[in-house]
Amino acid sequence: MIKDIDSNKVYISNQLEKKYSDTFRRLTALFSEEGVEWDIIPNTNDIWARDYMPIQIGDNDFLLYRYEPDYLLDDPKRKATITDASFVCNSMDIRHRVTDIKIDGGNVTLCGEYVVMTDKVFVENNKEKNDEAFKKQLEAVLRHKIIFIPWHCINPKDEDSDVYGHSDGFVHWCGGNKVMMSNHRNTDPKEASEIRRIMESFGFEVTEMLFDVPHPEPLWNWAYINYLQVGNLIVMPVFGIEEDKQALEYIKALNPNCKIRQMRLRDIAANGGALHCITWNIKCQ
C-alpha cells in the first residue's frame, strides 16, 4: 500500500468549497504555499473523500469497494449523500479493480506492512467477528496482513457513540515501528488498553496522545490523530484550545523529519471528521 510519505498529490471533494468555503480557501492556499499538487474530485455527494475513494495499494493498483455505511442507510436524506465512487473514478479516468466487500475508507489505516481496521468491518459484512475465512478474503483483496482492533457501539442513537468505527480516528503510523494513538483512553479506557495491547503485540511502540490541561475539550481533542501527511509535510488540525500545544509536541516528536503546518478546523471536526477524512492523497507517476 502506498505510504503517506510517498504520496505527492491531494484531492478534495467538490462539495468542500460549496459547504465550507473558508476551510476550502485556507486549505488550498496552504497546499499552494507548500508546493503540494492538489485537485478536485468531481461528482461527489459529501466532503468525506477518504471514506469512498479507492484505496491505492500500489502505483497502478486502486481498489474500489462497496461503500454502503450503515450510519447513512437508516435515513433517506443521509443515504442520498452516499457518493457513487465508481462513477467518480470513471469520470476521473482512474483505472481500478473492484471488490464486493463492504469497506469504509476511513477504516483502512496503513501501519508499516500491516493494515489496521476496526472489527466493525465484520459487522458491516454480516460476519461473526474474527471470522477466519472472511479475514483471509479481506487480506487477499487488500494484499496486506490486517491488524483488527476492537470497536463497540452499544446504542447508535446515542450522540456520543462511535457509529463510524474508523481506524483513522484511533491510530496513525509515524514510520518504523512507531504508532501514535488518540486520546481514546479518556472516553473508553478499557477499549484503549485493548487497542494498545494489540498494536504492541505486533511489535509497535505506541504513544498515546494524552493531554494534561485544566479544562479538556473532548469535542475537539480527539481529532488531532486525524492529520494529513503528504510526503514530508504534515497538516494537523488545531482548535484554539489548551490541547493544541501538547498535540503539536506529540506530532513533532514522532515525526522529526517532517514539516508541520497547523490549520484551524472547528467547522469540520464538529461534524465528526478532520483533515485525513476530507482528503485523498495518492502517489502519482
Buried (B, 14 or more C-beta within 10 A) or exposed (E): BBBBBBBBBBBBBBBBBEBBEEBBEBBBEBBEEBEBEBEBBEBBBBBBBBBBBBBBBEEEBBBBBBBEBBBBEEEEEEEEBBBBBBEBBEEBEBEBEBBEBBBBBBBBBBBBEBBBBBBBBBBBBEBEEEBEEBBEBBBEBBEBEBBBBBBEBEEEEEEEEBBBBBBBBBBBBBBEBBBBBBBBBBEBEEBBEEBBEBBEEBEBEBBBBBBEEEEBBEEBBBBBBBBBBBBEBBBBBBBEBBBBEBBBEBBEEBBEEBEBBBBBBBEBBEBBBBBBBBBBBBBEE
